[in-house]
Every structure is written in structure tokens, then in C-alpha cells.
Amino acid sequence: MKVVCITGCLGFMGSHFTRACLKKGWMVWGVDKKTYAAHLDLLPEFGNNKNFRFLEADIVELDHIYDVDYFFNFAAETHVDNSIMDSARFTRTNIVGVENLLELIRGKRNYEMPTLFQISTDEVYGDIINGRHKETDPLKPSNPYSASKAAADMLILGWHRTHNIPFNIVRPTNNYGICQYPEKLIPKAIKYLTLGKKIPLHGDGSYVRNWLHAEDTASAILQIVEKGEKNKIYNVSGNYEDSNIKVISKVLNIYFGKNVSPEQYIQFNYVRMGEDIRYSLDDSAIRSLGWTNSKIFDDELVKIVEYYKNKFLW
């Protein structure tokens, strides 16, 4: 049995991972600040498990960590548009928060230091028109959000070199799935349709993203725990690549139960400064460990549309 800490345990990706760890019978210490994107309705589910303990806390202000085997940091400000409007929150949580975690881990004796798993993002590499980014590629973030995540990655590498803190950095592609906050593309589209409003889409909708289900992200991290190499960075790709407008077109067809013209439901005059054209990752390192993504995008999209049609999220 492993004893782990999961920060951001009530967030989208963190909650999927928390559920996966509890399913394995691990002892889970969940930490969450309960921001606007937290799913408070998950607390009864997790709390009913005798292996779960919860602490409401901000990782910037956390002043103690229990003796755990692994420390998984999902806590983060993640929405690019928000970072463009107000970067201070991103700097505080994504950079200062990670520095605080590193210092808390450093305070442990060497043999008691947990392995820090930093949940990073493919966006730290910036965009790539052709080909795929490798873990050894330079970081060229395009916006305040990805810059703050890249800075956190650099802090971890520096603390490892100086203080020998054990780590793994995981860089997944765009996550999707049930319980994602409706500021993200897929749930936002369904919310706008429910309200009878046009869906705001960046530019002409041609920007390409690679989609990875949150449950596949969770299984990838678990595979790294079981078979991965410590002190290494791992890319994780969903291997489903599509333009934003094609994804929205699929959402529309599922929502209405027939093929519809996307143009009448989309507002195209929304421009995001510093927009990345395309993300793509080479994740051969984690696939060499025997991991593969199991979720099929089109099948999962049907479940997601039905979920959000029947459960309005503010």
C-alpha cells in the first residue's frame, strides 16, 4: 500500500486521479483550496472511503506535509484566458506554490523525501506546426499560464540538482472528460448551447489540439509510479488530434442528434492574444513502459455531451 498526497484533489484532473488511487487501495491525503473550479460534491464520495483524509488549504500557505511516499501536485490555475486578464494568481499558485512544496519536501530527511510528481502541460513547449515535441526540447511558452508552468518545471529541476529532491514531471496534452469546469472548450460549448447562445471560438477555429481523457492521464501517472524512471520527464499524448471547429462540430451533431451547420452556432470574433496554433507530443518514453490510452474520443464525447445537457454547471 502506498501513502500519497494529492493537491487539487477536487479539481478536474486531480479528482480523476484521486478516484484512481483510492480504487487501488492507497492511503490518500487530499488537499484543495476549494476555488471556483473545485467540485465540492465529490467530498462525500471521497470521504466515504476510510483511506481518504482531506485538508482545505492553499499550496502557497501549506506549512506541513505528512510522511507520504508520493506527492502529486495537481493544484494550479490553468485557464489561459484568465492568465491573460490577470497573471498574478497564476504566478502565485503555479510558481510560488510549487516553490513552497519544494521547500516543505526539502525539510524532510533525505530518506523521508517523497517523490514530487508535478503535473505540467504540453503548453510549456509552445506550439509546433509540424512534428512532435520531445521531452528534451526547449521550453518556449506563449502565454502567462504556460510560462508559469514552465517556471515551476525549472524550479523542480533546480531543487533536484541542489537538494536531490526526487521528482517526475508529467506533461499531458489537452485533457477532457466528465466534471471539467465549463471555461474549457467542450463543456463551455455545451453550456452555451443550453443557454441558447453562440459558442465563442478563437480565431477561425483552425487551431489544433491533441485530446487526452482525464482517466487516461491518471493511468499514465500510475504507470510512471509503477514502472517509470525516477527524476525523469514524461510526455503523455492522447493521440487524437483535431481542430477546435471540428471538435465543436461533433459536439453540435451529438447535442442536436443530427448534422447541423456549425457556423450558425459559433461566434468567430473572439481573439486570444498569443494563441498557439498546434500542440503535439512525442510520448514514446511512457509508451515504452507499456502504457497506452484506452479512451476513444468520439465515444467519450457522446457521454460528456449527455452529462452536461443534464447537469448545468455555473
C-alpha positions as a printed NumPy array, in Angstrom:
array([[  0.   ,   0.   ,   0.   ],
       [  1.224,   3.479,  -0.865],
       [  0.568,   6.681,   1.076],
       [  0.166,   9.717,  -1.174],
       [ -0.76 ,  13.379,  -1.095],
       [ -2.828,  14.827,  -3.954],
       [ -3.166,  18.587,  -4.16 ],
       [ -6.058,  19.908,  -6.215],
       [ -7.952,  16.713,  -5.37 ],
       [-11.334,  18.363,  -6.035],
       [-10.313,  19.754,  -9.423],
       [-10.958,  18.1  , -12.762],
       [ -7.764,  16.115, -13.322],
       [ -6.967,  15.788,  -9.632],
       [-10.345,  14.248,  -8.817],
       [ -9.974,  11.608, -11.524],
       [ -6.552,  10.731, -10.148],
       [ -7.803,  10.695,  -6.549],
       [-10.516,   8.229,  -7.516],
       [ -7.95 ,   6.027,  -9.29 ],
       [ -5.654,   5.965,  -6.22 ],
       [ -8.49 ,   5.124,  -3.844],
       [ -9.563,   2.345,  -6.187],
       [ -6.067,   0.861,  -5.809],
       [ -6.486,   0.873,  -2.031],
       [ -3.885,   3.595,  -1.426],
       [ -3.991,   5.991,   1.517],
       [ -4.807,   9.424,   0.083],
       [ -4.308,  12.763,   1.788],
       [ -6.275,  15.191,  -0.355],
       [ -5.525,  18.914,  -0.303],
       [ -7.638,  21.522,  -2.059],
       [ -8.149,  25.27 ,  -1.783],
       [-11.794,  24.968,  -2.905],
       [-11.561,  27.523,  -5.684],
       [-14.387,  28.26 ,  -8.137],
       [-13.387,  25.206, -10.199],
       [-13.458,  22.723,  -7.295],
       [-16.154,  20.041,  -7.27 ],
       [-17.337,  20.162,  -3.671],
       [-19.906,  17.458,  -4.391],
       [-17.018,  14.975,  -4.622],
       [-16.132,  15.317,  -0.944],
       [-18.88 ,  12.932,   0.25 ],
       [-17.76 ,  10.334,  -2.315],
       [-14.108,  10.529,  -1.306],
       [-14.906,  10.989,   2.383],
       [-16.842,   7.731,   2.497],
       [-13.585,   5.919,   1.782],
       [-11.729,   5.102,   5.009],
       [ -8.41 ,   5.667,   3.218],
       [ -9.157,   9.328,   2.416],
       [ -8.304,  12.328,   4.542],
       [ -8.99 ,  15.927,   3.447],
       [ -7.387,  19.272,   4.218],
       [ -8.665,  22.583,   2.876],
       [ -5.503,  24.555,   2.15 ],
       [ -3.679,  26.727,  -0.367],
       [ -0.378,  25.193,  -1.501],
       [  1.221,  28.623,  -1.136],
       [  0.375,  28.639,   2.576],
       [  0.759,  24.931,   3.371],
       [  3.164,  24.682,   6.316],
       [  3.41 ,  20.936,   6.887],
       [  3.327,  17.726,   4.891],
       [  2.788,  14.301,   6.368],
       [  5.104,  11.4  ,   5.674],
       [  3.961,  10.2  ,   2.266],
       [  5.567,   8.13 ,  -0.472],
       [  4.454,  10.371,  -3.338],
       [  3.301,  13.966,  -3.578],
       [  1.153,  14.648,  -6.656],
       [  0.696,  18.341,  -7.409],
       [ -2.443,  18.92 ,  -9.489],
       [ -3.145,  22.273,  -7.814],
       [ -2.888,  25.023, -10.417],
       [ -4.54 ,  27.923, -12.145],
       [ -4.991,  26.569, -15.669],
       [ -7.199,  28.721, -17.893],
       [ -5.174,  30.665, -20.459],
       [ -7.771,  33.422, -20.919],
       [ -7.763,  34.096, -17.178],
       [ -3.97 ,  34.299, -17.163],
       [ -4.033,  36.92 , -19.899],
       [ -6.506,  39.029, -17.926],
       [ -4.85 ,  38.569, -14.512],
       [ -1.499,  36.798, -14.34 ],
       [ -0.853,  37.438, -10.631],
       [ -2.928,  34.458,  -9.465],
       [ -1.03 ,  32.201, -11.852],
       [  2.345,  33.392, -10.634],
       [  1.277,  32.907,  -7.026],
       [ -0.194,  29.412,  -7.307],
       [  1.793,  27.874, -10.132],
       [  5.22 ,  29.233,  -9.19 ],
       [  5.258,  30.331,  -5.545],
       [  3.055,  27.367,  -4.604],
       [  5.469,  24.896,  -6.188],
       [  8.429,  26.595,  -4.507],
       [  6.674,  26.153,  -1.153],
       [  6.086,  22.461,  -1.831],
       [  9.74 ,  22.017,  -2.747],
       [ 10.843,  23.673,   0.476],
       [  8.497,  21.501,   2.539],
       [  9.884,  18.392,   0.883],
       [ 13.446,  19.657,   1.332],
       [ 12.713,  19.942,   5.055],
       [ 12.331,  16.182,   5.257],
       [ 15.342,  13.974,   5.896],
       [ 16.737,  12.529,   2.67 ],
       [ 15.294,   9.075,   3.154],
       [ 11.87 ,  10.547,   4.005],
       [ 11.56 ,  12.837,   0.984],
       [  8.52 ,  11.874,  -1.103],
       [  8.808,  11.835,  -4.877],
       [  7.208,  15.013,  -6.189],
       [  5.032,  14.476,  -9.249],
       [  4.471,  17.806, -10.958],
       [  1.508,  17.803, -13.349],
       [  2.743,  20.129, -16.062],
       [  1.373,  20.684, -19.578],
       [  2.247,  20.334, -23.251],
       [  1.886,  24.105, -23.498],
       [  5.296,  24.705, -21.908],
       [  6.888,  23.831, -25.263],
       [  4.828,  26.387, -27.17 ],
       [  3.26 ,  25.445, -30.469],
       [  4.663,  23.292, -33.246],
       [  3.47 ,  23.443, -36.852],
       [  4.82 ,  20.058, -37.906],
       [  6.196,  17.134, -35.95 ],
       [  6.041,  16.483, -32.215],
       [  7.79 ,  17.891, -29.171],
       [ 10.17 ,  15.661, -27.234],
       [ 10.894,  15.93 , -23.515],
       [ 14.343,  17.32 , -24.327],
       [ 13.014,  20.2  , -26.448],
       [ 13.491,  23.756, -25.121],
       [ 10.557,  25.396, -23.347],
       [  9.006,  28.308, -25.256],
       [  5.734,  29.192, -23.508],
       [  3.376,  31.558, -25.324],
       [  1.225,  32.994, -22.533],
       [  1.314,  33.735, -18.78 ],
       [ -0.277,  30.374, -17.896],
       [  2.217,  28.218, -19.798],
       [  5.068,  30.472, -18.651],
       [  4.104,  29.89 , -15.017],
       [  4.004,  26.119, -15.558],
       [  7.366,  26.185, -17.334],
       [  8.819,  28.185, -14.44 ],
       [  7.582,  25.552, -11.984],
       [  9.257,  22.817, -14.033],
       [ 12.516,  24.749, -13.892],
       [ 12.258,  25.198, -10.124],
       [ 11.871,  21.455,  -9.693],
       [ 14.935,  20.732, -11.822],
       [ 16.937,  23.278,  -9.814],
       [ 15.84 ,  21.935,  -6.419],
       [ 16.627,  18.407,  -7.599],
       [ 20.151,  19.372,  -8.649],
       [ 20.826,  21.292,  -5.439],
       [ 18.843,  19.379,  -2.818],
       [ 18.428,  15.974,  -4.504],
       [ 14.64 ,  16.15 ,  -4.286],
       [ 13.192,  13.157,  -6.182],
       [ 10.72 ,  14.093,  -8.897],
       [  8.817,  13.239, -12.031],
       [  7.349,  15.873, -14.326],
       [  4.338,  14.796, -16.375],
       [  3.347,  16.843, -19.438],
       [ -0.034,  15.747, -20.807],
       [ -1.886,  17.1  , -23.821],
       [ -5.348,  18.732, -23.577],
       [ -7.429,  16.821, -21.049],
       [-11.153,  16.222, -21.466],
       [-13.825,  14.242, -19.636],
       [-16.664,  14.409, -17.136],
       [-16.587,  17.143, -14.448],
       [-14.414,  19.609, -16.357],
       [-15.207,  23.212, -15.47 ],
       [-17.166,  24.964, -18.269],
       [-14.477,  27.526, -19.065],
       [-12.82 ,  24.8  , -21.161],
       [-13.804,  24.248, -24.792],
       [-16.069,  21.179, -24.703],
       [-18.142,  21.874, -21.563],
       [-18.268,  25.574, -22.44 ],
       [-19.75 ,  24.758, -25.844],
       [-22.479,  22.622, -24.282],
       [-23.237,  25.288, -21.684],
       [-23.658,  27.972, -24.348],
       [-25.924,  25.703, -26.382],
       [-28.056,  25.061, -23.299],
       [-28.38 ,  28.82 , -22.792],
       [-29.221,  29.38 , -26.446],
       [-26.092,  31.454, -27.007],
       [-23.423,  31.279, -29.675],
       [-20.214,  29.478, -28.749],
       [-17.171,  31.812, -28.656],
       [-14.322,  30.266, -30.633],
       [-10.772,  31.532, -31.023],
       [ -9.989,  32.908, -34.475],
       [-11.438,  30.808, -37.283],
       [-11.4  ,  27.597, -35.252],
       [ -8.429,  26.109, -37.107],
       [ -6.177,  25.813, -34.05 ],
       [ -5.286,  22.182, -33.434],
       [ -5.235,  20.411, -30.066],
       [ -4.37 ,  16.861, -29.017],
       [ -7.034,  15.368, -26.722],
       [ -6.332,  13.065, -23.77 ],
       [ -9.035,  11.714, -21.462],
       [ -8.519,  12.51 , -17.76 ],
       [ -8.804,   8.81 , -16.872],
       [ -6.012,   8.031, -19.334],
       [ -3.922,  10.762, -17.704],
       [ -4.499,   9.106, -14.34 ],
       [ -3.496,   5.683, -15.657],
       [ -0.37 ,   7.184, -17.244],
       [  0.765,   8.68 , -13.935],
       [  0.133,   5.399, -12.147],
       [  2.214,   3.624, -14.791],
       [  5.093,   6.011, -14.134],
       [  4.814,   5.297, -10.403],
       [  4.936,   1.56 , -11.008],
       [  7.418,   1.284, -13.872],
       [  8.855,   4.698, -14.644],
       [ 12.314,   6.078, -14.06 ],
       [ 12.65 ,   8.494, -11.176],
       [ 13.897,  12.04 , -11.87 ],
       [ 12.612,  11.993, -15.434],
       [ 10.135,  13.985, -17.528],
       [  7.349,  12.159, -19.377],
       [  5.142,  13.453, -22.177],
       [  1.638,  11.939, -22.324],
       [ -0.405,  12.204, -25.514],
       [ -3.995,  11.254, -26.225],
       [ -3.087,  10.628, -29.872],
       [ -6.34 ,  12.242, -31.058],
       [ -5.599,  15.464, -32.888],
       [ -8.244,  17.769, -34.32 ],
       [ -9.059,  21.422, -34.933],
       [-11.27 ,  23.231, -32.448],
       [-14.011,  23.812, -35.007],
       [-14.176,  20.114, -35.876],
       [-14.48 ,  19.25 , -32.192],
       [-17.304,  21.79 , -31.819],
       [-18.985,  20.381, -34.928],
       [-19.   ,  16.945, -33.294],
       [-20.473,  18.425, -30.115],
       [-23.225,  20.106, -32.143],
       [-24.131,  16.938, -34.012],
       [-24.38 ,  14.96 , -30.761],
       [-26.302,  17.725, -28.979],
       [-28.935,  18.086, -31.693],
       [-28.938,  14.448, -32.787],
       [-28.299,  15.369, -36.396],
       [-25.771,  17.075, -38.634],
       [-26.016,  20.839, -38.354],
       [-24.066,  23.714, -39.831],
       [-21.617,  24.919, -37.165],
       [-21.424,  28.498, -38.43 ],
       [-24.867,  29.472, -37.093],
       [-23.932,  28.36 , -33.569],
       [-20.427,  29.83 , -33.353],
       [-19.135,  33.331, -32.698],
       [-15.854,  33.715, -34.574],
       [-14.777,  37.21 , -33.493],
       [-13.043,  36.037, -30.316],
       [ -9.276,  36.587, -30.481],
       [ -6.845,  35.218, -27.888],
       [ -3.52 ,  37.015, -27.764],
       [ -0.516,  34.74 , -28.277],
       [ -2.668,  31.853, -29.498],
       [ -0.79 ,  28.588, -30.083],
       [ -1.506,  27.084, -33.5  ],
       [ -0.907,  23.409, -32.718],
       [  0.318,  21.176, -29.898],
       [  1.731,  17.699, -30.398],
       [  3.892,  15.46 , -28.213],
       [  6.213,  12.529, -28.717],
       [  5.291,  10.257, -25.803],
       [  7.279,   7.197, -26.832],
       [  9.028,   7.171, -23.425],
       [  5.883,   6.427, -21.45 ],
       [  4.557,   4.051, -24.111],
       [  7.772,   2.071, -23.755],
       [  6.63 ,   1.395, -20.182],
       [  3.594,  -0.443, -21.545],
       [  1.104,   2.404, -21.178],
       [ -1.443,   3.227, -23.86 ],
       [ -4.501,   5.435, -23.834],
       [ -7.737,   3.43 , -23.786],
       [-10.436,   6.068, -24.291],
       [-11.863,   6.719, -27.772],
       [-12.577,  10.413, -28.261],
       [-15.806,  10.099, -30.254],
       [-17.285,   7.588, -27.81 ],
       [-16.384,   9.666, -24.771],
       [-17.689,  12.862, -26.356],
       [-21.2  ,  11.375, -26.501],
       [-21.064,  10.679, -22.744],
       [-19.78 ,  14.168, -21.994],
       [-22.477,  15.93 , -24.027],
       [-25.215,  13.91 , -22.329],
       [-23.71 ,  14.624, -18.908],
       [-23.633,  18.393, -19.378],
       [-27.052,  18.502, -21.04 ],
       [-28.492,  17.001, -17.856],
       [-26.306,  18.835, -15.338],
       [-25.889,  22.571, -15.702],
       [-22.629,  23.874, -14.248],
       [-22.34 ,  27.549, -13.415]])
